[in-house]
Amino acid sequence: MSTNSQDQEIDLRQIGNGIKNFFKGIVNNIFDLIFFVKKKIIIIGILFVIGVALAYMVDSKTYNHEISVIPNFGSNEYLYKKIEQIDTKLREEDEAFFKELGIKNYEDVISVEIEAFPAIYNFVNNRDQQNNFELIKLMAEDGDIDKIMKDVITSKNYYHHKISIQTKGMFEEKEFILPLLKYLNSNPYFEVQQKVYQKNLADKITLNDSLINQIDKLIVLLSSNNSSGTISISEKNSIPELVEKKDRLIAEKQYLLTNENIFDKIIKEESSIINIRDYKPLLLNNKILFPLILILVYLISYSLLNTYKNQEARIKN
């Protein structure tokens, strides 16, 4: 029994010494690094300055620009294909293409992308496409509604879309955004669709105005009969119905007038924000990253060189 307890005490003592030596080694390594940095502070400082200088030489200020647009007349797929084409032309550095568009400094444009605003409620409640709600219900039965909302095919048919442009340096609206929108709005097929839509809207607004005038005359007529006591019960009950019908026609007219303003372009610009400075996270900033890489390379090289010298001395001995 005494032998077993002595063996256990020895094992525990060895484990304790191992843990103690492990932490002692960590502390020693930390202080070795501190004293090494203190010893080589001038070299490390020079490397840091060189890294920052390199970062300033390589870095260029990046800016983001956003255009909120509404594709009209079923031009959603057309819009996405055109943006994809423009981004491809940027990568190909097709000078002739951008010259034709009236864009001079295209080489300073990094990328052009488009995405839909995830406005599922506008998509479902679209008055011009009333079957959207049934479509979403049907699709949701077989899958996750969140995935359906983010699905590329579904999101292309949303009402609002955002064109994102990234450039090296600041840009004026006339330098890129206006030529881009002009290009997107130049399509013979959709130009014909636009004229048809606008004519239908104008005809509908004229018809609504005519119906509203007729209802006004009927209400005046029925009201005058009511004051003279010659109005029948059915005529008296029809006055609130006429007022309700007039309200619906006025609401529809307001909706049509709003659409008339939106339908003046194939791709309607809703709003645009330009020259938003793109700030990278601290660790991804080249002014921090470059000096750290240079210092790390120096430390690794110094350590490998010392290891090589020690091994060489060991072999000689």
N, C-alpha and C positions, 0 to 999 in steps of 0.2 A: 504493500500500500504506500509506504513512504517513497519507494522508487518511482511509482506512478505520479505521485503529487509533485516530486522533484522535476520529473520530465515535463509535466504541465506548466510548472513555474518557468522552466527554461524556454518552452515554446512561447508563452505569453511575453517573456522578456525579449525574445527575438523579434516577435511581431511588433512590440512597442518600439524597439530600436529601429526596425525597418521603417515604421511610420515616421519616427522622429527624423531619421536620415533623409526620408523623402521630402518632407517639408523644409528641412535644412538645405537640401539641394536646390529647391525652388527659390528660397530666400537668397542663397548664394548667387544663383543665376541672375536674379533681379538686380542685385547689387553689382554683379560683374558688368551687366549691361549699362547701369547708371555710370559706373566709373569709366567704362569704355567710351560712352557718349561724351562724358566730361573731358576725356583725354583727346577725343577726335572732334570736339565741338566746332572747330574752325572748318574742317572738311565737310561736316554735316551741314553747317550753315551755308557754305558755298554751294553744295548740292541743292539745298532748299531754294536758294536764290535762282540758280540755273533752272530748276523745275518751274518756278513761278514765271520766269522770263519766257521759257518755252511755251507755257500755257497761254500767255498773252499773245505770242506770235501765232499760235495755232488757232486759238479761240476766235470765233466771230459771234457777234450778238445775234441771237435768233429771236424772231418775232412771229407770233401767231395772229392770224386774221380769220374772222368767222362771218359767214353770210347765212342768214336764215332765209330760206326760200320756200315757195309753194309751187309745186309743179301742177299746171292746169291741163285740162283736156286729156287726161290719161297719159301724161308725158313722164310718169315716174321712171319707167324702165329706160326711156330715152335719156333722161337726165343722168342716171347712174352710168350708162354706157359712155356718155360724153365726158364725164369726169374721169372715168377710167382711161379713156383715150388721151386726155390731156396729161394725166399723170405718167402714162407710158411715153408720150412725146417728150416729157421732161427728162426721163431717164435716157431716152435715145438722143437727147440734145438736138432735136429737130429745129434748127434755126429758121428754116423756110416756113414751117408751120406757124411758129409764134410771130414771125414777121408779118404773115398774112393776117393774123389776129390783131396786129397793132401793139404787140407786147415786145418791148425792147430788151429789158434786163431780165430775160427769162432764166439766165444762168444763176441768178440770185434766189430763184424759187426752189425750195427744197422738195416740197411735196404738195399735192392737192388731193384731198380726200372728202368723202361725203358719208354721212350717217343720218339715220332718221331719229327725230325726237320720239322717245317711247310714249307717245300719247295715245294709248289704247282706247281711251274714252271718246276722243274725237273720231277715231277710226270707226268705232262701233256706232256712234251717233250721227254719222255722216248722212245728211238728208238726201244727197244725190246717189248714195249707194246703201240703200236700206237693208240689203241682204248681208251686210258685213257682220251684224250681230249673230245671225244664224250660222254664218261661216265659222266664227270664233267658237260658238257653242259646240258645233260639230267637231272642230279640231281639238277642243279641250277635252272631249270625251275620250280621246285616244292618247292624250299626252299631257305634259305639265304646261299650264297656262303661261308660266314665266318663260319657258323655253320658246313657246309659240310667239310671245311678245317680242323676244329678241331674235327670232328667226329672220334671216335675211330676206326671204321671199315675202313674209308678212310685213316686215318693217318698211320695205320699199313702197308699200301702198299707204303708208301713213300720210297725214296731211302736211306736216311741217318737216323740213329737212335742213341739215346744217352742212354747209360746205366749209371745210377747214383748210386753210392755206398756211404753210410755214415758209418763211423767207429768211435769208441772211441780210440783216439790216432792215431799216424801216422802209415802207412802201406807201406811196400815195394811192388813193382809190382809183384815180384815172390811169395809173401805171399798169394795174393788173385786173382789179375787180370789175371795172366798167367794160373793158374789152372782153373779159370772160363772160359776163352776163349778155353782152351783145351777141357773142358767138352762140351761146345757149339758146337765145331767142331767134336764131336764124334757121328756120326749118320750114320748107314749103308746105309739107303735109299739115303740121300743127298751125301754121299761119291760116290755112283754109278753115281748119277746125275752129280757130279763134273767131274768124268772121261769122261763121254759122252760129256759134254760141252767143256772140254779141248781138246778132240780129234777133235771135230767139228771145234773149233777155229784153231787148228794146220793145219787141212786140208784146211780150208778157206784161211789161210795166205799163204800156199804153192801154192794154186790155183791162188791167187792174184799175187804172185811173178812171176808165169809162164805167166800170162796174161800181166803183165807189161813188161817182157822180149820180148814177142811176139810183143807187140805194139812198143817197142824200135826198133826192127828189121824192122818192117814195115815202121816206120818213116825214118829210115836210107835208106831203099830201095827206098821209094818214093822220098826222098830228092836227092838221086843219079840220079834217072831218071829225076828229075826236072832240075838238072845241065846239063844233056846231051840233054835236050830238047825233050825227048820222052814221058814225062808224059802227060796224058790226063787231061781235065778240071775236070772231076769227081774225079780223083785221087788227083788232086791238092787241091780240096775242102775238101777231106777227111782227110788231115793232121791236121787241127785245131780240127776236131772231135776226132781224135785219141789222140791228146794232152789232150783234155778235159776229155776223158775217162780215160787216164792214171792218171790225177790229182785226179779223183774220186776214182780210185783204191788205190792210195797212201793214200788218206784221210781215206778210209775204213780200210786199213791195219794198220794205226796208231791207229784207234779206236779199232781194234781187238787186237793189242798188249797191249793196255791199259787194255782191258778186261782180257787178258791172265794173267796179273799181279794181277787183282782184284779177278779172279776166282781160285786163288791158295788156297783159304780157303772158307769153307761154310759160316762162319760168319767172314768177313774180318775186322780186326781192322784198322781203318783209322788213328786214333790218340788217345792218352790218356793223361789226366792231373791228377796227384795224389797229395794228401795232401794239399787240399785247406782248410784253417782254417775257420770254421763256426762261425762267430761272430753274436750273437743275438742283437736285438735292445736294447737300454739302459734300457727301462722300463721292458723288459723281462729278463734282466740279473739278475741272482740269487744274485749277490753281491749287487745289489740295491734292488731287490724284497724282499729278506729275512729280511733285517733290517727294511724296511718299514712296512712289515706285523707284525713283533714283536712290533714295536713302536705303530702301530695302535691298536693292541690287548691290549696293556698296557693302551692306552688312553681311549679306550672303556670300559675296565674293571674298571678303576679308576672312570670314569663318572658314570657307573652303580652303583658302590659301594657308591659314594656320594649321588646319587639319593635314594638308599635304606636307607641310614642313615637318610636323610631328611624326607622321608616318615615315617620311624619308629619313629622319634622324633615327627612328626605331629600327629601320632595316639596316642602316649603316652600323649601328651598335650590335 
